[in-house]
């Protein structure tokens, strides 16, 4: 599933939920103490006052690491917690805590308001994502407070966790593209155990971590932050979340940008097939670059087909016999495929992919395994963030489809045709929610937003994770006069952080000055 552009730079990319006021994962006691606890009326929630305090170090579920450093000029990062209904269908009922982070605008006299970010996943932490990429959004801080959050079930916001670190090491080493009935049973049993672990830890919260509840959380954030309109920057899955928000609250949409767009018309199967084609296209482009560089490229082959044949042969050999990876862990076929996909998120990481493939061909799987670890949220110390657990929980509560392994197997032909390298991997993944203990919500998210302010929809032609076709689909689904299409002819997942000056100028002009580009604008 889609993963944020922010996560690519960190080489990232699929617990008991605390329902009381105290959160031990790095929460500031003073900030948490100001929130309504237990059950609270909706009016009490909209009138709650946030107390901002210096941010502590990220929790293990957020990926760990040091507390965020001050921005250039000394502006500190501040963190707080927001109380929200566990179930928005019962706003008077139980509440949960949501973690927020902000950096104040440089020009307070010309401040527009808050600019809320979601960096995708689903499952990506905004508490770590926003400080990690703040320099790339510094121009926007001239007139906005930059704000992000850990959505419900993610990071510091009552994280969903499904297994121990040791269990996750074993789980991710499994063969997720089974070749026989025995391997199919092994995978099915593992998926069942994983889902049961999620249910045991999350309990009553598990049905409520979906996108619609998260969108309602954002409108509560808007009110508590004191903004009449929600100004929003969504990346990857954040575009789906933004589209759902626009559908639910069209009258509250301010200046909004959706970058690396999820196709709202695609169900589980269509989305997975689109990703198989998208990653195959990115691999084709990587292979073409290798061929164009001739002897400078260390991989064998003088054509795209020959380079990709080398990749498929390597994966086939790993299916038969894994190779040494990191420490006692080996590189399996699944982990190698995962690592290759991770490196295709950005052209900046093509050199790592080349090095990793060459090393694996020589019997050293460390680099590809490291890339796979990054996708799965595994740190060098062996601890896992909850990005993949949250990804599974949110996707499975959003989408109704429940493909069995047998049904996924029946569709492999179409997936293999779409991608000789990623087809099996994406095809079998259709069954990832087959054992999920709670039902899904929709076939497709409704993002129609008549009456909304214009929304800038930015797509990249070479995007592997959210293929370019989703851009036009989002524009059409938002409705006439709402979606404004901008195309970046380039590679990678996400356009604004690609380094393209045209994209940055276009987006900044809209967010900072309200200057809307013509729909159909192309940046090269």
C-alpha positions in Angstrom: 0.0 0.0 0.0 1.0 3.5 -0.5 3.8 4.9 1.7 4.7 8.5 2.2 7.3 10.5 0.3 8.6 11.6 3.7 9.5 8.1 4.6 11.7 7.5 1.6 14.5 9.7 2.9 14.8 7.7 6.1 14.4 4.6 4.0 11.2 3.8 5.6 8.4 3.0 3.6 2.1 -2.6 6.2 0.0 -2.8 22.2 -2.5 -2.1 24.3 -4.6 0.9 23.2 -4.7 3.3 26.1 -8.1 4.8 26.5 -7.4 6.8 29.6 -5.7 10.2 29.6 -2.1 9.1 30.4 0.2 8.1 27.5 3.6 6.8 28.5 5.2 7.0 25.1 7.0 10.3 25.4 3.9 12.3 26.5 4.4 15.5 28.4 2.6 15.3 31.7 1.6 18.9 31.8 0.1 18.8 28.3 -1.7 15.5 28.9 -3.2 16.8 32.2 -5.2 19.6 30.6 -7.3 17.2 28.4 -10.8 16.0 29.3 -10.5 12.4 30.6 -12.8 9.5 30.2 -16.1 10.3 28.5 -16.6 13.9 27.4 -19.3 15.8 25.5 -18.5 17.0 22.0 -18.7 20.6 23.1 -16.1 19.9 25.8 -13.9 18.3 23.1 -14.2 21.2 20.7 -13.4 23.7 23.5 -10.4 21.9 24.9 -7.3 23.9 25.3 -4.0 22.5 24.1 -0.9 23.0 26.2 2.2 22.9 24.1 5.4 21.7 25.6 8.9 20.7 24.4 8.8 17.5 22.4 10.3 14.4 23.9 12.1 11.7 22.0 10.0 9.6 19.6 8.4 6.5 21.1 9.4 3.0 20.0 6.2 2.8 18.1 7.2 6.0 16.2 10.6 4.6 15.3 12.7 5.9 18.2 15.6 8.3 17.9 16.4 11.7 19.6 14.0 14.5 20.3 13.7 16.9 17.3 16.3 19.7 17.1 15.2 23.3 16.9 14.7 24.8 13.4 17.0 27.3 11.8 16.7 30.5 13.8 16.0 28.5 17.0 12.3 27.9 16.6 11.5 24.9 18.8 9.3 22.0 18.1 6.3 21.8 20.5 4.1 18.8 21.2 0.7 18.3 22.7 -2.2 15.9 23.0 -5.8 16.2 21.7 -8.7 14.2 23.2 -11.1 12.8 20.6 -14.0 10.3 20.6 -13.0 6.7 20.2 -16.0 6.3 18.0 -17.3 9.3 16.2 -20.7 7.6 15.9 -20.8 8.0 19.7 -19.1 11.4 20.3 -20.3 11.4 24.0 -18.6 8.1 24.7 -15.0 7.0 25.4 -12.1 9.1 24.3 -8.6 8.6 23.0 -5.5 10.8 22.8 -4.0 12.0 19.6 -0.4 13.3 19.5 0.3 16.6 17.7 3.5 18.5 16.9 4.0 22.1 15.6 6.5 24.7 14.7 5.2 28.3 14.8 5.1 30.6 11.7 8.1 32.9 11.2 5.9 35.9 10.3 3.2 36.1 13.0 1.9 39.4 11.6 1.0 37.7 8.2 0.2 34.3 9.6 -2.5 32.5 7.6 -3.1 29.7 10.2 -2.1 26.1 10.7 -1.0 23.9 7.8 -1.8 20.3 8.8 0.4 17.5 7.2 -0.2 13.8 6.8 2.7 12.0 5.3 1.0 8.8 4.3 1.3 5.1 5.0 -1.3 4.7 6.3 0.7 4.3 9.5 3.3 7.0 9.1 4.1 9.1 12.1 3.7 12.8 11.7 5.5 13.4 15.0 8.7 12.1 13.4 7.9 12.9 9.7 7.4 16.6 10.0 10.7 17.4 11.9 12.6 15.1 9.5 11.5 17.1 6.5 10.9 20.5 7.9 13.7 22.1 5.8 11.8 21.1 2.7 8.7 22.9 3.9 10.5 25.9 5.4 9.2 28.3 2.8 5.6 27.4 4.0 6.5 28.2 7.6 6.8 31.9 6.6 3.0 32.2 7.0 1.8 28.9 8.6 2.3 27.1 11.8 3.5 23.7 10.5 1.4 21.0 12.3 1.3 17.3 12.0 0.0 14.4 14.1 0.1 10.7 14.7 -3.3 9.4 13.5 -5.3 7.1 15.7 -3.6 3.8 16.0 -0.2 5.2 14.9 3.0 6.0 16.8 2.2 8.0 19.9 -1.6 8.0 19.4 -2.6 4.7 21.1 -0.6 2.5 18.7 -1.9 -0.8 17.3 0.8 -3.4 17.8 0.4 -7.0 16.7 3.5 -9.0 17.7 6.8 -8.8 19.5 10.0 -7.7 17.8 11.2 -11.3 17.7 7.9 -12.5 16.3 8.1 -9.8 13.6 11.6 -10.9 12.6 10.2 -14.4 11.9 7.0 -13.1 10.3 8.8 -10.9 7.8 11.2 -13.7 6.9 8.3 -15.9 5.7 7.6 -16.7 2.1 4.8 -14.4 1.2 4.6 -15.9 -2.4 3.9 -19.5 -1.5 4.8 -22.2 -4.1 2.9 -25.1 -2.7 0.1 -26.1 -0.3 2.4 -26.4 2.6 3.7 -22.9 2.2 0.2 -21.6 1.7 -0.8 -23.2 5.1 2.2 -21.7 6.7 1.4 -18.2 5.4 -2.3 -18.5 6.3 -1.5 -19.6 9.9 0.9 -16.7 10.3 -1.6 -14.2 9.0 -4.2 -15.5 11.4 -1.8 -15.3 14.4 -0.8 -11.8 13.4 -4.4 -10.6 13.1 -5.2 -12.2 16.5 -2.3 -10.4 18.1 -3.7 -7.1 16.7 -7.1 -7.8 18.1 -5.8 -8.9 21.5 -3.8 -5.7 22.0 -6.1 -3.2 20.4 -9.4 -4.6 21.7 -12.4 -2.3 21.3 -10.4 0.3 19.5 -9.6 -1.8 16.5 -12.8 -1.1 14.5 -12.3 2.7 15.0 -8.8 3.3 13.5 -10.1 3.9 9.9 -9.8 6.8 7.6 -13.2 8.3 8.2 -12.7 8.6 11.9 -9.2 10.1 11.2 -10.8 12.7 8.9 -13.2 13.7 11.7 -10.3 13.9 14.0 -8.7 16.5 11.6 -11.8 18.7 11.8 -11.6 18.6 15.6 -8.0 19.6 15.3 -9.0 22.5 13.1 -11.4 23.8 15.7 -9.1 23.3 18.6 -6.2 25.0 16.8 -8.5 28.0 16.2 -8.7 27.8 12.4 -11.9 28.6 10.5 -10.7 26.5 7.6 -8.5 23.5 7.4 -5.3 24.2 5.4 -3.9 20.8 4.5 -0.9 19.1 2.8 -1.5 15.3 2.2 1.1 13.0 0.7 0.4 9.5 -0.6 -2.3 7.9 1.7 -2.6 11.4 3.0 -4.3 12.3 -0.3 -7.0 9.7 0.4 -7.4 11.1 3.9 -7.6 14.6 2.5 -10.2 13.6 -0.1 -12.4 11.9 2.6 -12.1 15.1 4.7 -13.2 17.2 1.8 -16.2 15.0 1.2 -17.2 15.1 4.9 -16.5 18.8 5.4 -16.4 20.6 2.1 -17.4 23.9 3.7 -14.3 23.7 6.0 -11.7 23.1 3.3 -9.1 26.0 3.1 -6.0 25.8 0.9 -5.3 22.1 0.3 -2.6 20.1 -1.6 -2.7 16.4 -2.4 0.6 15.1 -3.7 1.3 11.5 -4.9 -2.3 10.7 -5.3 -4.1 7.5 -4.3 -6.7 6.5 -6.9 -10.1 6.9 -5.1 -11.8 4.7 -7.7 -9.6 1.7 -7.1 -10.6 -1.1 -4.8 -8.2 -3.5 -3.2 -7.6 -5.5 -6.3 -7.4 -2.5 -8.7 -5.1 -0.7 -6.3 -2.8 -3.7 -5.9 -2.7 -4.2 -9.6 -2.0 -0.6 -10.2 0.9 -0.7 -7.7 2.3 -3.8 -9.5 2.3 -1.9 -12.8 3.7 1.2 -11.0 6.7 -0.6 -9.4 7.3 -2.4 -12.7 7.4 0.9 -14.5 9.9 2.2 -12.0 12.0 -0.9 -12.3 11.9 -0.5 -16.1 13.2 3.0 -15.7 15.9 1.9 -13.3 17.0 -0.8 -15.8 17.0 1.7 -18.7 19.2 4.0 -16.7 21.5 1.1 -16.1 21.7 0.3 -19.8 22.2 3.9 -20.7 25.2 4.1 -18.4 26.9 1.2 -20.0 30.0 -0.1 -18.2 29.3 2.4 -15.4 26.4 0.1 -14.3 27.7 -2.9 -12.4 24.7 -5.1 -13.2 24.8 -7.6 -16.1 22.8 -7.0 -19.2 22.8 -4.7 -22.3 19.0 -4.3 -22.5 16.2 -3.6 -20.1 15.0 -7.2 -20.5 18.4 -8.6 -19.6 18.8 -6.4 -16.5 15.3 -7.5 -15.3 16.0 -11.1 -16.1 19.0 -10.8 -13.8 16.7 -9.5 -11.1 14.1 -12.3 -11.5 16.8 -15.0 -11.6 18.2 -13.6 -8.3 14.8 -13.6 -6.7 14.2 -17.2 -7.9 17.5 -18.3 -6.4 16.6 -16.7 -3.1 13.3 -18.5 -3.0 15.3 -21.8 -3.1 18.1 -20.7 -0.7 18.3 -17.5 1.3 21.7 -15.9 1.7 23.5 -14.3 4.7 22.0 -10.9 5.5 22.6 -9.0 8.8 23.8 -10.9 11.9 22.0 -14.2 12.1 19.2 -13.0 9.8 19.2 -14.2 6.2 17.9 -12.4 3.1 14.8 -14.2 1.8 13.1 -13.8 -1.6 10.3 -11.8 0.1 12.7 -9.5 1.9 14.7 -8.9 -1.3 11.5 -8.0 -3.2 10.5 -5.7 -0.4 13.9 -4.1 -0.4 13.9 -3.6 -4.2 10.5 -1.9 -3.9 11.7 0.3 -1.1 14.6 1.6 -3.3 12.3 2.4 -6.2 10.4 5.0 -4.1 12.9 7.6 -5.1 15.5 7.9 -7.9 17.9 9.1 -5.2 18.1 5.5 -4.0 18.7 3.8 -7.4 22.5 3.6 -6.6 21.7 1.7 -3.4 19.5 -0.7 -5.4 22.3 -1.3 -7.9 24.8 -1.9 -5.0 22.3 -4.2 -3.2 21.5 -6.3 -6.2 25.2 -6.7 -7.1 26.1 -7.6 -3.5 23.2 -10.1 -3.3 24.4 -11.8 -6.5 27.7 -12.2 -4.8 26.1 -13.8 -1.7 25.9 -10.7 0.5 22.3 -9.8 1.3 22.9 -7.1 3.9 22.0 -4.0 1.9 18.8 -5.4 0.4 17.8 -6.6 3.9 18.5 -3.2 5.3 16.2 -1.7 2.7 13.5 -4.2 3.6 14.0 -3.4 7.3 13.4 0.2 6.5 10.2 -0.6 4.7 9.0 -2.6 7.7 10.0 0.0 10.3 12.8 -2.1 11.9 15.6 -0.1 13.6 19.2 -1.1 13.7 18.7 -2.2 17.3 16.0 -4.7 16.2 12.9 -2.8 17.5 10.0 -2.2 15.2 7.9 0.9 14.8 4.2 0.2 14.4 4.0 1.5 10.9 3.1 -1.9 9.3 0.7 -2.9 12.1 -1.1 0.4 11.7 -1.0 0.1 7.9 -2.8 -3.3 8.2 -5.3 -2.1 10.8 -6.3 1.0 8.9 -6.5 -0.7 5.5 -8.4 -3.7 6.8 -11.0 -1.5 8.6 -11.4 0.7 5.5 -11.9 -1.8 2.8 -14.6 -4.5 2.8 -12.9 -7.0 0.5 -11.7 -10.2 2.2 -9.8 -12.2 -0.4 -8.8 -15.7 0.7 -5.5 -17.1 -0.3 -7.3 -19.2 -2.9 -9.0 -16.2 -4.4 -5.7 -14.4 -4.5 -4.1 -17.4 -6.2 -6.7 -17.3 -8.9 -5.7 -13.8 -9.8 -2.0 -14.3 -10.1 -2.0 -14.5 -13.9 -3.1 -11.0 -14.3 -0.6 -9.7 -11.7 2.3 -11.6 -13.3 1.4 -10.1 -16.6 1.4 -6.7 -15.0 4.8 -7.3 -13.4 7.2 -10.2 -13.8 9.1 -9.0 -10.7 6.3 -7.7 -8.4 3.2 -9.6 -9.7 3.3 -12.5 -7.3 4.2 -10.3 -4.3 1.3 -7.9 -5.0 -1.1 -10.7 -6.0 -0.7 -12.8 -2.9 -1.0 -9.6 -0.8 -4.7 -9.4 -1.7 -5.2 -11.9 1.1 -3.6 -9.8 3.8 -6.9 -8.9 5.4 -8.4 -12.4 5.0 -8.1 -13.2 8.7 -8.9 -9.7 10.0 -11.3 -9.8 13.0 -13.4 -6.7 12.3 -15.3 -5.9 9.1 -14.3 -3.2 6.6 -16.2 0.0 5.7 -16.3 0.7 2.0 -15.5 -0.6 -1.5 -14.0 2.8 -2.3 -13.7 6.0 -0.4 -16.1 8.7 -1.3 -14.2 11.9 -2.0 -16.8 13.9 -3.9 -16.7 17.4 -2.4 -19.2 19.8 -4.1 -18.9 23.3 -2.6 -15.3 22.8 -1.5 -12.6 25.3 -2.1 -10.1 24.3 -4.9 -7.8 21.4 -4.1 -4.4 21.2 -5.8 -3.9 17.6 -7.0 -0.3 16.8 -7.9 0.8 13.6 -9.7 4.2 12.3 -10.8 4.3 10.3 -14.1 6.9 7.9 -12.8 5.5 7.3 -9.3 5.7 3.6 -8.4 3.5 3.5 -5.3 0.6 5.8 -6.4 0.6 5.5 -10.2 -0.1 8.7 -12.1 -3.5 7.6 -13.3 -4.8 8.2 -9.8 -4.3 12.0 -10.2 -6.9 12.4 -12.9 -9.2 10.0 -11.0 -9.0 12.2 -7.9 -9.6 15.4 -9.8 -12.7 13.9 -11.4 -14.0 12.4 -8.1 -13.6 15.6 -6.2 -15.9 17.2 -8.7 -16.1 20.1 -11.1 -14.4 23.2 -9.9 -12.7 21.5 -7.0 -9.8 19.4 -8.2 -7.0 21.3 -10.0 -4.5 19.0 -11.7 -0.8 19.5 -11.7 1.6 17.0 -13.4 5.2 16.5 -12.7 7.0 14.6 -15.4 9.6 12.8 -13.3 10.5 9.8 -11.1 9.7 9.0 -7.5 7.0 9.1 -5.0 5.9 12.6 -4.4 6.6 15.8 -6.4 7.0 18.6 -3.9 10.1 17.1 -2.3 11.5 15.9 -5.7 13.7 19.1 -6.1 11.7 20.3 -9.1 11.5 24.1 -8.9 8.4 24.4 -10.9 6.3 22.1 -8.6 7.6 23.9 -5.5 6.9 27.4 -7.0 3.4 26.3 -8.1 2.4 24.8 -4.7 3.9 27.6 -2.7 2.1 30.2 -4.7 -1.2 28.6 -3.9 -0.6 27.9 -0.3 1.1 31.2 0.6 -0.7 33.6 -1.8 -3.8 31.8 -3.0 -2.6 31.9 -6.6 -4.3 28.9 -8.3 -2.6 27.4 -11.3 -4.5 26.5 -14.4 -5.7 22.9 -14.2 -3.5 20.8 -16.4 -0.3 22.6 -15.5 2.8 20.5 -16.4 6.2 20.7 -14.6 9.2 19.1 -16.2 
